[in-house]
Amino acid sequence: MNEFELQAWERELSAWRRRLERQPPGELRTLLYGLARQVNLLRALFDQGETLDGDVAQERLRRGFSELRALYDRLAGGDSVTTPA
């Protein structure tokens, strides 16, 4: 994983944080916090010069954000693409 890819995941995380900042604690925020830990760990490792297995890390993040989006859609009763942030 390179800097550009890592920044993209950080932007995705920031967008979800803004979207969920007014949500009460619960399953959505718990999942978001787990994703934040993963992204922050990847950032720390990258900044220390560690070589990251980009395919594995990115697939894990893709699955996590897909799960977050599906849960958000289910709880909101709509489609996250059309639901304003």
Sequence and secondary structure as in RCSB ss.txt:
>XXXX:A:sequence
MNEFELQAWERELSAWRRRLERQPPGELRTLLYGLARQVNLLRALFDQGETLDGDVAQERLRRGFSELRALYDRL
AGGDSVTTPA
>XXXX:A:secstr
  HHHHHHHHHHHHHHHHHHTTS SSHHHHHHHHHHHHHHHHHHHHHTT    HHHHHHHHHHHHHHHHHHHHHH
HTS TTTS  
